[in-house]
Amino acid sequence: MKKYLIICGVLAAVVACSKKESNPNMDSNVMMEEPVVKTVDSAAAGKSEGLALIEGADCLTCHKVDAKLVGPSYQEVADKYTEADLDMLANKIIDGGKGNWGEIPMTPHTGMSKENAKKMVEYILSLKK
């Protein structure tokens, strides 16, 4: 009987300790709020609105200005595209996609406004050498 109680106690402790708590912030499908840039703040800091929007979003998780990370560097994007591609690139930020830079997909940012996406693209294209 004592062995039975000990085994039940050990099993109960193992089950209780192995239970994972759910964290709603860890869900990859949760859309982050669209970053908002106050013109005064970005101008005071000497930043373009596009750069401030990029820094306020999750863009820098996958992209860097001058080096490939998960996705292409902003410099590579600027060298490949022109102002004529502004709408297409803004839509790519909003809708996501894959195939232009390899098989790793770009996460869609469906909560992003077209206006803010265009500001981000304008900043990226300004990096053209």
C-alpha positions as CSV (number, residue, x, y, z in Angstrom):
1,M,0.0,0.0,0.0
2,K,2.9,2.4,0.8
3,K,4.5,1.7,-2.6
4,Y,1.2,2.6,-4.3
5,L,0.8,5.9,-2.4
6,I,4.5,6.8,-3.2
7,I,4.0,6.0,-6.9
8,C,0.8,8.1,-7.0
9,G,2.5,11.0,-5.3
10,V,5.4,11.0,-7.7
11,L,3.2,10.8,-10.7
12,A,1.0,13.6,-9.5
13,A,4.1,15.8,-8.9
14,V,5.4,15.0,-12.4
15,V,2.1,15.8,-14.1
16,A,1.8,19.1,-12.1
17,C,5.3,20.2,-12.9
18,S,5.1,19.4,-16.5
19,K,2.0,21.5,-17.2
20,K,2.8,24.4,-19.5
21,E,1.2,27.7,-18.9
22,S,-0.2,29.3,-22.1
23,N,1.1,32.8,-22.9
24,P,-1.2,34.6,-25.3
25,N,1.6,36.9,-26.3
26,M,3.6,34.0,-27.7
27,D,1.0,33.2,-30.4
28,S,2.6,33.9,-33.8
29,N,-0.7,34.7,-35.3
30,V,-1.4,37.7,-33.1
31,M,-1.2,40.9,-35.1
32,M,0.8,43.6,-33.5
33,E,-0.7,47.1,-33.4
34,E,0.4,49.3,-36.3
35,P,3.3,51.5,-35.2
36,V,2.4,55.2,-35.0
37,V,4.9,57.9,-35.6
38,K,4.5,61.4,-34.4
39,T,6.0,63.8,-37.0
40,V,7.5,66.0,-34.3
41,D,9.3,63.1,-32.6
42,S,10.8,61.7,-35.8
43,A,11.8,65.1,-37.0
44,A,13.3,66.0,-33.7
45,A,15.4,62.8,-33.7
46,G,16.5,63.5,-37.3
47,K,14.8,60.3,-38.5
48,S,12.5,59.9,-41.5
49,E,9.0,58.8,-40.7
50,G,9.7,55.6,-42.7
51,L,12.7,54.7,-40.5
52,A,10.7,55.4,-37.3
53,L,7.9,53.2,-38.5
54,I,10.4,50.4,-39.3
55,E,11.9,50.7,-35.8
56,G,8.4,50.6,-34.3
57,A,7.3,47.5,-36.1
58,D,8.9,44.0,-36.2
59,C,10.9,44.6,-39.4
60,L,14.3,44.6,-37.8
61,T,13.7,41.0,-36.6
62,C,14.3,39.8,-40.2
63,H,16.0,42.7,-42.0
64,K,19.1,44.9,-41.4
65,V,20.1,48.0,-43.3
66,D,23.3,46.7,-44.7
67,A,23.5,42.9,-44.2
68,K,21.3,40.0,-45.0
69,L,19.6,38.5,-41.9
70,V,16.5,36.3,-42.5
71,G,15.4,38.5,-45.4
72,P,17.4,40.8,-47.7
73,S,19.1,43.9,-46.4
74,Y,17.3,47.2,-47.1
75,Q,20.4,48.1,-49.2
76,E,19.8,45.1,-51.4
77,V,16.1,46.0,-51.8
78,A,17.0,49.6,-52.6
79,D,19.5,48.4,-55.3
80,K,17.0,46.0,-56.9
81,Y,13.9,48.3,-57.0
82,T,13.0,51.8,-58.1
83,E,10.4,54.4,-57.2
84,A,8.1,52.8,-59.8
85,D,7.9,49.7,-57.5
86,L,6.7,51.7,-54.5
87,D,3.1,50.5,-54.6
88,M,4.1,46.9,-55.3
89,L,6.6,46.9,-52.4
90,A,4.1,48.6,-50.0
91,N,1.6,45.8,-50.9
92,K,4.3,43.2,-50.3
93,I,4.8,44.6,-46.7
94,I,1.0,44.4,-46.1
95,D,0.3,41.0,-47.9
96,G,3.6,39.2,-47.3
97,G,4.9,36.8,-49.8
98,K,7.9,34.7,-50.9
99,G,9.9,33.8,-54.0
100,N,11.6,37.1,-54.8
101,W,14.4,36.6,-52.3
102,G,14.3,32.8,-51.7
103,E,11.9,30.4,-50.2
104,I,11.6,32.0,-46.7
105,P,8.2,33.8,-46.7
106,M,7.8,37.4,-45.5
107,T,5.2,37.7,-42.8
108,P,2.1,39.7,-43.8
109,H,1.4,42.9,-41.9
110,T,-2.3,43.1,-42.6
111,G,-2.9,45.8,-39.9
112,M,-0.5,48.1,-41.7
113,S,-2.0,51.0,-43.6
114,K,-0.9,51.5,-47.2
115,E,0.2,55.1,-46.3
116,N,2.6,53.8,-43.6
117,A,3.9,51.0,-45.8
118,K,4.7,53.5,-48.5
119,K,6.6,55.7,-46.0
120,M,8.7,52.6,-45.1
121,V,9.4,51.8,-48.7
122,E,10.3,55.4,-49.4
123,Y,12.9,55.2,-46.7
124,I,14.3,51.9,-47.9
125,L,14.6,53.2,-51.5
126,S,16.4,56.3,-50.2
127,L,19.3,53.9,-49.3
128,K,20.0,53.3,-53.0
129,K,23.7,53.8,-53.7
